[in-house]
Amino acid sequence: MSRKTVPEHAVTRRMRGFEAAAGLLKDRIRVAGEARGFAVARLLTHWAEVAGEDLARVTRPVKIGYGREGFGATMTLLVQSAEAPMVQMALPRLVERVNAAYGYAAISRIHLTQTAPIGFAEGQAAFAPAPKAKPAPDPEAEHRAARVAEGVADPSLRSALETLGKNILIRRKAEEGKIR
């Protein structure tokens, strides 16, 4: 029996193996962001880091519009009506932080669009509630979690397993009604 050779053009399979999803979607995400004026996708994906936790909790970037004169763009933010006066006072600092993310003075003005926290804007902006307070540490849960993870040699993995164990044990107690 002779072996058949496959012509070069018949090979359509990729030979690079697995690729990260971000690499495959990078161009599509960039095009979608640029349609709304966001040349830097980091502004959308890392809004909490750019604006700061306090402002990110009550605002969402909607679009960036470039004027005809070309002296900086106008960013439009959604903000809850009750928070608008406080956000208005923080706008100069926010302009500086956004421009730092761009690396140059790309934004000259920020326009606030007030919206209700519920109702018609639910699909546009899901404003996050204030973070919940963490329950007090439970020494028994910490001890049990440390016992389970003590056989692991890698210190970072052991620490991660202990944290996971503590979280599971505390959650179980909270569900049983032992912790309020």
N, C-alpha and C positions, 0 to 999 in steps of 0.2 A: 504494500500500500504506500502510496505517495502522499505526502502531506500537502494540503492546499495552503497556499499563501493568500493572505488577505491584502487586497490592494490598499495603498496608503489612504486614498480618498474615502474608503468605506469605513474607516475607523472614525466614529462620531463620539465615542465615549470620552469624557474628560479624564485626564490622567492626574489631576491635582489633588484628588481626595475631597474631604469635606471643606466647605467654606463657611465662614461666619455669615449669619443672616444679615448683619449690618452691611457687610461688603456687597451682598447681592442687591440690597434695597437702597444703597447709598444714593444712586442717581435719581431714583424715583422720589425719595424723600426730599432731595435738594430741589427738584422741579416743583413739587407741591409747596414747599416752603417759599420758594421764589415767587410763586403765583400770588402769595399774600404779602410779598415784599421782604420776607425774612431771608436775607442773604447768608446769615449765620444761623444754622439750625440749632446751635448750642443755646441760643436765646430762648428757644421753645423747650428744648429737652431739659435744660438745667435752669429753669426760671427761678427756682428757689435759691440757687446759688448766686445768680446774677442780681436779683432784686433784694434778697435777704428774706429770711423766714417770715418775718412779720408782714412785709408787703406781699410776698408770694401767696400768703394764705388768703388774702382778700382781693387780689388782682389777677387778671389773665391777659397776656398779650394777644391782640386780635389781628392787627395788621400794621404794616409800615407803609406809609405813602410818601412818595418822593415828589416834591413840588417842581414847578417849571423852572424856578430860578436856580435850583441845584445847591442851595446853601443849607444842607442838612435836611433830614427827613422828619416826618411826624409819625410818632408811634401812637396807636390807639390801644387803650387798655380798657377792659371791662372791670368794673368795680361795683361792689354792693353799695346801694344808696347811703346806708348808714355810715359806711367807712370812707366815703368820698372826701369829706373835709380833711381827714387825717392824711389820706393819700395825697391830696392836693398840696399839703404843707411839705411832704417828703419828695415832691417832684424834682427839685434841683439835685438832690442827692441821687435819685433814681436815674436821672439823665447821665450823671457821671458814671454810675455803675454800668449802665447799658453801653455807654461809649467805651468803657474799659473792656467790656466783652468783645466789642468790635475791633478795638485796637486803634481807633481814630474817632474823631467827632462826627459820627454818622447821624446821630439823632440830635435835633435842635429843640424839638417841642414834643410834649406828650399830651395827648388829648384823652380825657377821661369820658367813658360812656357808662352812665349809671344804669344798673340793672337790679332787678329783684333777686333775692337769694333763691327763690323758688318760682315756678311758673314758666313763662315763655322762654326764659333763658336757661332752663335746665340742660338742654342739649348743647348750649354754647359754652357754658362755664360751670364746672362742678367745683364749687368752692369747698375747700376742705375744712371740716370743723377743727376746733382747737384740739391738739393732741390730748389723749386721755392720760390721766395720772397713772403711773405704774404702781402696782401693789407693793406693799412693804416686803422686803426680802424675808424669806422663810428659811431659818437655819436648818430645819429638817430636810427641806427640799434640796438645799445646797449640799448637805452631807450625803444624801442619797445619790445625787448627780455626780459628786466627786468619786464616790465608791464605784459607780458604774464605769466611769471613764478612766479609772486609775491604771488600767493595763495598757493604755495607749502610750507609745513612746514619744511621738511627735508632740511637743508642748502646745503648738498652735491648734492642732487638731483636737487635743485633749481639752483645751479651753473652750473650743467651739462646741464639743460634745457636752461639756458640763453646762454651758449656757443653754443649749437645746434641752437638756434634761430638766434644768430648773424651770424653764418656760413651760414645758409640758406638765410638770408636776403642779406648778402654781395654777395653770389653767384648769386642770382637773379639779383642784380644790375649789376654785372660783365657781366652776359649773355645779359642783355639789352643794354650794352655798356656804362653804366654811369661811370664805374670805369675802368681804363686802367692799 
